Amino acid sequence: MKNFCKNTMAVLFPIASAMALAVIAAPVAQADKTDKADKADKTETTRSVFILPSNPKEGCDPFFPNSNRPYEMAAAANTRTGNIGNVTSLVLKGFSGSQNHRLAIINNHTFAAGDTGDVITSDGRVHLRCIEIKTNSVVIETGGQHRELIYSSKP
């Protein structure tokens, strides 16, 4: 029985000590959490930006380092942005929606103010952003340039 008590005390003493320290340290830990929360509220969040490498010197795919896929994708993205300047085939086909929430139909793709998307044209895909929908026209942005498409009811 003596050995049982001795062994039990050897096991329980460190546990009891740890619990006592936890009770003492809890208010300090809570104060640290509130300080960290205050600091987190004051700091601004930075956004990460991923740029596709156009050659092996700029970087590689971390999961498939011997793959040429990132460079092929960057080349395709560059050719797509090259077509953005030619927006002569963008046509404002009509309007829809209510007076409070107007929608514009550009080349069979519906946009609200602030929407972005790809539109298929005879020159290829064009990525655009609908900036403003007016009474008889739409202001869009493509390739960093603003352009106004005017609605014509003629076919």
C-alpha positions in Angstrom: 0.0 0.0 0.0 2.9 2.3 0.7 4.2 1.9 -2.8 0.8 2.6 -4.2 0.6 6.0 -2.4 4.2 6.8 -3.4 3.5 6.0 -7.0 0.2 7.9 -7.0 1.9 11.0 -5.5 4.6 10.8 -8.1 2.0 10.8 -10.9 -0.4 13.3 -9.4 2.0 15.9 -8.2 3.2 17.0 -11.7 -0.5 17.1 -12.9 -1.5 19.2 -9.9 1.4 21.6 -10.4 0.6 22.0 -14.1 -3.1 22.8 -13.2 -2.0 25.4 -10.6 0.2 27.1 -13.2 -2.6 27.1 -15.7 -4.9 28.8 -13.3 -2.2 31.4 -12.5 -1.2 32.0 -16.2 -4.8 32.1 -17.6 -5.4 35.9 -16.9 -2.0 36.7 -18.5 -2.8 34.6 -21.6 -6.2 36.3 -21.9 -4.5 39.8 -21.8 -2.0 38.6 -24.5 -4.9 37.5 -26.7 -6.7 40.9 -26.4 -3.5 42.7 -27.2 -3.0 40.5 -30.3 -6.6 41.1 -31.3 -6.1 44.9 -31.0 -3.0 44.7 -33.1 -4.7 42.5 -35.7 -7.5 45.1 -36.0 -5.0 47.8 -36.7 -2.9 46.0 -39.3 -3.9 46.0 -42.9 -4.3 42.8 -44.9 -1.9 42.5 -47.8 -3.1 40.6 -50.9 -0.9 38.1 -52.6 -0.6 38.4 -56.3 0.4 35.5 -58.5 2.1 36.2 -61.8 2.6 33.4 -64.2 6.3 33.0 -65.1 7.1 33.5 -68.8 10.4 31.6 -68.7 12.3 29.3 -66.3 14.3 32.2 -64.8 11.2 33.7 -63.4 10.0 30.6 -61.6 8.5 27.2 -62.0 5.6 25.1 -60.9 6.5 23.9 -57.3 4.6 20.6 -57.7 5.9 19.8 -61.2 9.2 21.7 -61.6 10.1 20.1 -64.9 6.7 21.0 -66.5 6.5 23.6 -69.3 2.8 24.3 -68.5 3.3 27.6 -66.6 5.2 29.1 -69.6 2.6 27.9 -72.1 -0.1 29.5 -69.9 1.8 32.8 -69.7 2.2 32.8 -73.5 -1.5 32.2 -74.0 -2.4 34.9 -71.5 -0.1 37.4 -73.4 -1.7 36.6 -76.7 -5.2 37.0 -75.2 -4.2 40.5 -73.8 -2.9 41.3 -77.3 -6.4 40.8 -78.7 -8.0 43.0 -76.1 -7.1 46.2 -78.0 -9.2 45.3 -80.9 -12.8 45.6 -79.6 -14.5 46.6 -82.8 -16.6 43.5 -82.7 -18.2 44.2 -79.4 -21.9 44.9 -79.8 -24.4 46.1 -77.3 -27.4 43.9 -78.1 -29.9 45.2 -75.6 -30.9 45.8 -72.0 -32.8 43.8 -69.4 -33.6 43.9 -65.7 -35.6 46.3 -63.7 -35.1 50.1 -63.4 -33.3 49.6 -60.1 -31.0 46.8 -61.4 -30.3 47.3 -65.1 -28.4 44.7 -67.1 -26.7 45.1 -70.4 -26.3 42.3 -73.1 -23.0 42.5 -74.9 -22.4 39.9 -77.5 -24.9 37.5 -75.9 -23.3 37.9 -72.4 -25.3 39.7 -69.7 -23.5 42.2 -67.4 -24.5 44.3 -64.5 -22.5 47.4 -63.5 -19.2 46.2 -62.0 -19.3 42.7 -63.5 -16.3 41.3 -65.4 -16.2 38.5 -67.9 -15.0 37.1 -71.2 -17.0 37.8 -74.3 -16.5 35.8 -77.5 -16.0 37.9 -80.6 -14.9 37.2 -84.2 -11.4 38.2 -83.1 -11.4 35.8 -80.1 -12.1 36.2 -76.4 -12.1 39.7 -75.0 -12.0 40.2 -71.2 -14.0 43.3 -70.2 -15.5 45.0 -67.2 -18.9 46.8 -67.3 -18.3 50.1 -65.6 -21.7 51.9 -66.0 -25.0 51.2 -67.7 -26.6 54.4 -69.0 -30.0 55.0 -70.6 -28.9 54.1 -74.2 -25.3 53.0 -73.8 -22.8 51.1 -71.7 -19.3 52.2 -70.5 -16.9 49.2 -70.5 -13.2 48.8 -69.7 -11.0 46.5 -71.6 -7.2 46.4 -71.7 -7.1 49.4 -69.4 -9.1 51.5 -71.8 -12.6 52.8 -71.4 -15.0 52.7 -74.2 -18.7 53.4 -74.6 -20.9 51.1 -76.6 -24.1 52.7 -77.9 -27.3 50.7 -78.4 -28.7 50.6 -81.9 -32.0 49.0 -82.5 -31.1 48.4 -86.2 -30.2 44.8 -86.9 
